[in-house]
């Protein structure tokens, strides 16, 4: 009877180990590549911050604005690195606020949608410049 209980316990541990391994593996796979951004091009967006989402795994900046090409103001999403990486660069969740007038340099999405990978932000009212290179900040082993 003792042997059956040991075998059952070993199977339970094995099942739990596999489940944990799969969960950790899927989390690692969830991190996307940056192939969706056109790093050969930079677009400057002039507008107003609609929202600054300070969340993992990537901070998102929502700006209602226009590019140099003109046209009506439209909603743009700009992907930054993680809050931890931005904190190491001197940012905080209060660095950008709803209603701030901004100029944002970004690498646009390849599919032409209104979004991109963050390069630089200038606060229009103060001239303060905030930078964070998305690809450089996401490399493994960042100190």
N, C-alpha and C positions, 0 to 999 in steps of 0.2 A: 504493500500500500504506500509505503514511504517513497519507493521508486517512482510510482505513478504521479505522486504529488510533485516530486522534483522535476519530472519530465514536463508536467503541465506548467510549472513555474518557469522553466527554461523556454518553453514555447511562448509564454506570455511576454517574457523579456525580449525574445526575438521579434515578436510582432510589434511591440512598442518601439524597439530600436529601428525597425524598418520604417515605421510611421514617422518617427522623428527625422530620420534621414531623408525621407521623401519631402517632408514639410520644409526642411532646411534647403534642400535642392531646388524646390519650386520657388522659394523666396529669392535665391540667387539668380534663377533664370528670369524672374520677373523684371529685373533691371534691364532696360532696353538699351540698344546701341544708339549712337548719335547719327546714324545714317540718314535719318529723316531731315536733318538740317543741312543746308547748303553752306559749308564753311568757306567756299570760294567767294561768297557774296555777303555784303553787310548792308542792311537796311536801317535807316534812321526813322524812328517813329516819334512824332510830336503829339502829345496828348495829355490826358488827365488820368490819374490812377483811379480805377474803379475798385480794385481789391488787391491786397497783398497777402497771399496765403502762405504763412510761415509754417509749413508742414513737411514731414518726411514722406517719401524719400527725396522730393524736390520741391523747392519753394516755387510758387507760381505768381507772377505779376500780371494782373489784368489791366490793360490800358485801353481807353477809348481814344483813338487818335487817327492821324493820317500820315502817310509817307510823303516824301518829296514829290512823288508823282501826282499828289493831290487827290481829289475826290472827297466823298463824304466821310466823316469820322466813323470808324468801325471798331468793334471789339477785337482786341488782340490778346492772345495769351503768350507769355514769355516765360520759358522754363529756365530756372536757375539751378544751382547745385543745392545740396542739403543745408538745413539750418546750421548743423555743426561746422561744415566747411565755411559757410558765410560768417559765422561767429569768429572763426579763426582769422578771417580777413578784416574784422572790425565792424561787421554788420550786426544789427539786432532786429528784433521783430518790429521795432519802432523806427527803423531807418527810412522807411517809405510809408506814407499814410494815404488813405483814401482822400481824394481831392487834390493831391500834389500835382502840380504841372510839371511834366517831365519831357526830356528827350531821351529816347532809349535806342541804343545801337544793338542790333541783333542779327544773328545768322538766320535767314528765313527758312521756313519749311519748304522742302523740295516740291511738295504737291500744290503749292500756291495758296494754301489756306492762310488765314491771318494768325500767324504765330511764329515762334522761332526760339533759338537758343540765345540766352543773354550774353552780351559783351560788356556794355557800359550804360550807366544811367546818369544823367545830369538833372539835378533839381533846379527848375527854372527860376524859382524865387530866391535861392541862395547861391547858386552856382556850384554847390557841392557835387563832386563826381564820385560815384560808387562803381567799382569794377569787380568782376569775377569771371574768369574764363571757364566756361562750363566743362570743356574737355580736360583742361589742366586740373581742375578741382576734383574731377571724378576718377582720377587715376588711383590705382591701389597704392597703399603705403604713404599716403599724404600725411605729412607731419603737422 
